[in-house]
Amino acid sequence: MNSIIAVNPEKCVACGNCLASCSLVHEGAFSPARSRITPVQIRKLTMNFPTLCMQCRDPLCMDVCPVTAISRNEETGALIVNVDQCVGCRMCTVVCPLGGISINYENGKAMKCDLCDGDPVCVKACGYGALNYIEAERDALNKRLKGIEKISKILKKMVE
Amino acid sequence: MDIVVIGNGIAGISAAFTVRKLKQNAKVTIISKEPTPAYSACILANYISGEMERDRIFIKSMGDYLKENVVTELGKEVDGIDIDEMKIHMSGKKVPYDQLILATGSLPLIPRIEGGGLKGVFTLKTIEDADRIVAHKPKKAVVVGSGPIGIEATVALRRLGCEIDLIELLDRILPNLFDKGPSSLIQGMLGEQAVGVFTGEKILNIFGEDRVQNVTTDRRKISCDTVIMAAGMIPDTRLAKEIPAMEMGSRGGIRVNKKMKTSIPGIFACGDCVETEELFSGEERLNMLWHNAKQQGDIAGYNTMGVEKRYPGSFSIAGVDVFGTHAVSVGKTSSHFKDRPYDIIEKFTDRGYYRIVLVDRLFRGVQYIGPYEELGMVFTAIRRKDPVEYILGIDGSREMLSRNPWLYRLHRYLG
């Protein structure tokens, strides 16, 4: 189970706080073009959709990278681009179904949401509740399995 | 449990390290005729041009193999496979296996012409090839073949100040990736850097005393000190073909099913050496690209350990960097549909140029020249087999967009 930033598009007003905070933290400047989260704005329907990497379980970006520059952070489950390894070939941007990975115009390398190492700034910056950080409960699966174990033992006894 | 992998490319290491991830106490061995740890063949050109240090090409260090307890037999040729005794014959040794994964890759296709063995004639497949080209210091090169490898070699050598003439048999460069229009745009970029391009031309022979001095085509003679043979790749199936029961595909690759199993129990195969079903067309074919090899290697690894993952199919995405301009081709070009009606959506934008190929109103391919960034939308439409009418219909549909907001980005390509 990965941690994830859950998006509620109904609440997004495209204020741009997420763009500003993300680029500030990652690039040291308010630079919306260098934010890892971007809103798809459909003005005539007044719909806004913050778009970012969903940290896929079977990431296509990792499969197409010809220099193995994308790897998984085992703690947060985030997919991380190794900027020194990246050669800027853009193959990752061809396969991402969400547009969650893009190119940093400053250095020509791939950039994407890295969940800010477990404490995402965009979530804190959003004043409208459109972004929520859901942490991976590492033990969730084990807890469920333990619960099932108990019940199955009881059921077994009942059947016998 | 002995797992042996023959081949240390992306398919081989994906298989080997997937096995290790699943099972800590299996013995995993990689045998490779090359002496180095695994590297990316895709970026050899960046090393040749001097843009990248040689040690950045490697994607594994010897330490990575040791850390994961993957035994390596590097620089060792496999002489044969004994399927009855389940042993690999390797340099006088016999290596036993319980499960075998063939990841033997591909070899450059070398046209049978005179002078092919002269000093100064190279292929560009391995790091050894790249080292030899760098050491040779080409001043005037002829590149035979204008597929991605030929183009990358051309750009890399031109960056070093080498004079280049590019010979292509078909009527346009990058013939498998681009239609004539976009191909001409790319040819123009080569021309801007004083690269000579000769299409519809065939190389006849290479002349020289002890080294390359000139090349003759069916139209001209070109003096040069270097020839790069980039005329295509063929699957390396020498070991597989020696096994009578090994089923081969119609295109020369090893036939495998969706679990990467060959016709021989206990033997799997993955990467450039196999034929698989293509994701969108269902055609069984070779699809010798990095991501296909990696995915197939993972699937082979899973299946050797009894985890029955199935390979969904191969897909084609290939790009080149032409002196800083990126160009990519996804899926099929229109020339693939010569006998069927197809539609083109073509646009020049301030970002670049793109051409979408539609057949039966379905997205079948896209070619993009320029700094693309959101082609995933088109790729997804190809995968999902969304008819173009469906996408056109989203404009103004709040209901459709709230179900799949990213369709809006795809809609802009059609607009």
Interface residues (C-beta under 8 A of the other chain):
Chain A: P9 V40 I42 K44 L45 M47 F49 T51 L60 D63 V64 P66 V67 T68 Q85 V87 C89 R90 M91 T93 V94 V95 C96 P97 L98 G99 S102 I103
Chain B: S40 C42 I43 N46 M52 R56 I59 W290 H291 K294 Q295 I317 G319 D321 H326 V328 V330 P371 Y372 E373 E374 L375 G376 M377 F379 T380 G396 R398 L401 S402 P405 W406 Y408 R409
